[in-house]
Amino acid sequence: MEDKILKTINSFETIETLEIARLLNVDHQKIIGFIKSLESFTKFINVQPMSCKNITLTPEGLEIAQNGSYEAILYNSIPLNGISQKDLMENVKNYKIGFSKAMSFGWIKLDKSNEPTIYRQVDSIVDQVQQWLLKIKDSIVEDIPSNLKHEFKRRKLITENLVKSYRVSKGLEFKLKIDKEITDLSPEMIEGDLWKDVTFKKYNFKALGVSPSSGHFHPLMKVKTQFRQIFLEMGFSEMATNNYIESSFWNFDALFQPQNHPARDEHDTFFLSDPKNCLDIPLEYLKKVKKIHTHGGFGSLGYQYDWKTEEAQKNILRTHTTAASTRILYKLAQDNFKPCKYFSIDKVYRNENLDATHLAEFHQIEGIIADYDLSLGHLMGVLKEFYKKLGLTKLRFKPTYNPYTEPSMEIYSYHDGLNKWVEIGNSGIFRPEMLLPMGLPTNISVIAWGLSLERPTMILYGISNIRELVGHKVNLQMVYESPICFFK
């Protein structure tokens, strides 16, 4: 094929690849492949890229080119003495299009005086639609009047495509025969001195080579790594969060969240059917939690309701990693408390309606500091420093209510993509009703905050819809190309 292409190029001063493909009866893309290969030889051929619009017939256009237009077929189906509209409608394919066009051309007329009857209006017609389509089919027309082209496109008889081709001419070192460059030196070449008569391909020491295929970190994992690093730099230790299934006791009751709270409804929480209940709850601690709920204590009135053990035993998919904080604080109370700082990053589950900023399964980032006599000022100072390390400086704090913290604050950051303030976390100081039943000293305070991993990632990567970050709508190319996230 290369020899044929070289002979064809040699016969012309300049020639287009489309013409070469037509002369050799070869697919145009194959010709382009050969031309690209020949172009790699320096000064062998000159190649200039070109583009043109190619008009081809649609399947419907091919049918009309062969059989005639619908209006011509309808005209030819009308006898000289006319035909009833009903009979013509039943016997002629695509009657509506043919009738409309034939009427607009003045070829036919409709008599409604008695039974609707169609007559010929002219003695003969010229089917210009078929004639033009035949010219396009046989490639004997280069240009079509714009009004006809628009009409044929509207009737979906033709398609117009941009075709990229190349204009080729002979270069300074053009030859009819290519001397192939040898890439491998064989034993036979050395033994017979054949290596003296061949041209070896030069090594390209600047070539980068093919990048090996490998896995790619999802943006969530990149941001998660940075969060973990920030916590470690601030002196935090990571706590265990491997309890995806949690009892309602540790998830709600130990946090001083009443059993009639809306968050414990099936519309907000996923309950397990098997195993339905958890029986492994410290009995003495359970009794203290029950007492603080029903009668109060430590200066609190409690909620004054009938607290049920069976409600606390229900297994759920944990709704927050604060359940892990509860467990570790209880353990600290039993092991001679010492001041500490802990964090966790793991999945939680909420029975949410999915939208641009909510998922039913997402990550929660949790931080707690337990020490003597901590205040709201300590909490706000730590939060500002924490978010500063994330590169989020546009912050707002808003008072809110949490069953297990008092005072409590929601944390907002400005999202440039959504052009609005987005809630990125919640915070507060754990209530005495939660801490003292564990056995912690009375002058111990625990400041805590939790935030989503997904929302800060969306802000940092400029993603406006969470379903483009997680789930089946994720663009994998975005995962491959997203840079590693470094917080300022």
Secondary structure, DSSP 8 states (H G I E B T S, - for coil): -HHHHHHHHHTSSEEEHHHHHHHHT--HHHHHHHHHHHHTSTTTEEEEEEEEEEEEE-HHHHHHHHH--HHHHHHHTS-TT-EEHHHHHHHSTTHHHHHHHHHHHTSEEEE-SSS-EEEESSS----HHHHHHHHHHTT--S---HHHHHHHHHTT-EEEEEEEEEEEEE-TT--SS---EE----HHHHHTTGGGGSEE----TT------------HHHHHHHHHHHHHHHTT-EE-----SEEEHHHHTGGGT--TT-GGGSTTTS-B-STT-B-----HHHHHHHHHHHHT-BTTB----S---HHHHTBEEE-S-THHHHHHHHHHHHHT----EEEEEEEEEE-----BTTB-SEEEEEEEEEEEET--HHHHHHHHHHHHHHTT---EEEEEEEETTEEEEEEEEEEETTTTEEEEEEEEEEE-HHHHGGGT--TTEEEEEEEEESHHHHHHHHT---GGGTSSTT--HHHHHH-------
